[in-house]
Amino acid sequence: MSLPKQIFDITTRVVTSAGITKMKEFMYMDGKFVDTEIPYHIRYLNSSHMGSTEMYLTGEETDKFKSKMIIRTKNFSLFTKYKNAKIGMSIQTNFAISYVFAPTDEDYSNGSVTRYFLRKSNDKGAPYIEVTAAEFKKLRYSGFYTGIDLTWRLVGTREYVQNINSSSILFANEVLSVKNFGKDLNTLQFWEGFDLDIKEKTLKKLSKRLKFG
């Protein structure tokens, strides 16, 4: 699965060949630790809903199809320490790291996927940020964050997908006792219609990778 286009659209700076991973210094998005001595680089992102964010990826530079997003778990950068200090949160509280969601081929095969969101519990006006499943499980009950997970439909007719995802957002607002959760979410984001079956879509993606990779 290629990296989402959004990452490139909101990148402000890239640091290539930023370092080599150490033992249990980084995790993949599924919560597994990255092996040691894996080269990585950094992309600095900026958007209205995430603010300034530091993103780590495997490889000395970005390869759209091979680079994997990873999460730093220790030896935090000055960028992260400064950001934490600015909002009054220490590293020990496990500061939530925003995540650019990217469905996998398996998610499309399943038809839907679970997305995870956290908000600082002591600030009701703070935005909910999207995080990985591993981050969500680690921080949801830490006392520092309020969280919600929702089912996100990827495949189906346009109307069906819109209705399912709208219902998920409405349900999340009821659970959280708020009215503004998900206001920036596009209910057709990552939608795949019924124009092609999953097998044919997968074959097309693979052919593109072979052609341009």
JOPEKA-V871036 format. One record per helix or strand of 3 or more residues. SS is the DSSP state (~ for helix, > for strand). FROM is the first residue (numbers start at 1). TO is the last residue. If there is no record, write none. Layout:
SS,FROM,TO
SS,FROM,TO
//
This chain:
~,5,9
>,11,20
>,26,28
>,39,47
>,51,58
>,69,72
~,78,86
~,91,93
~,105,110
>,112,120
>,129,131
~,133,139
>,145,153
~,158,176
~,198,212
//
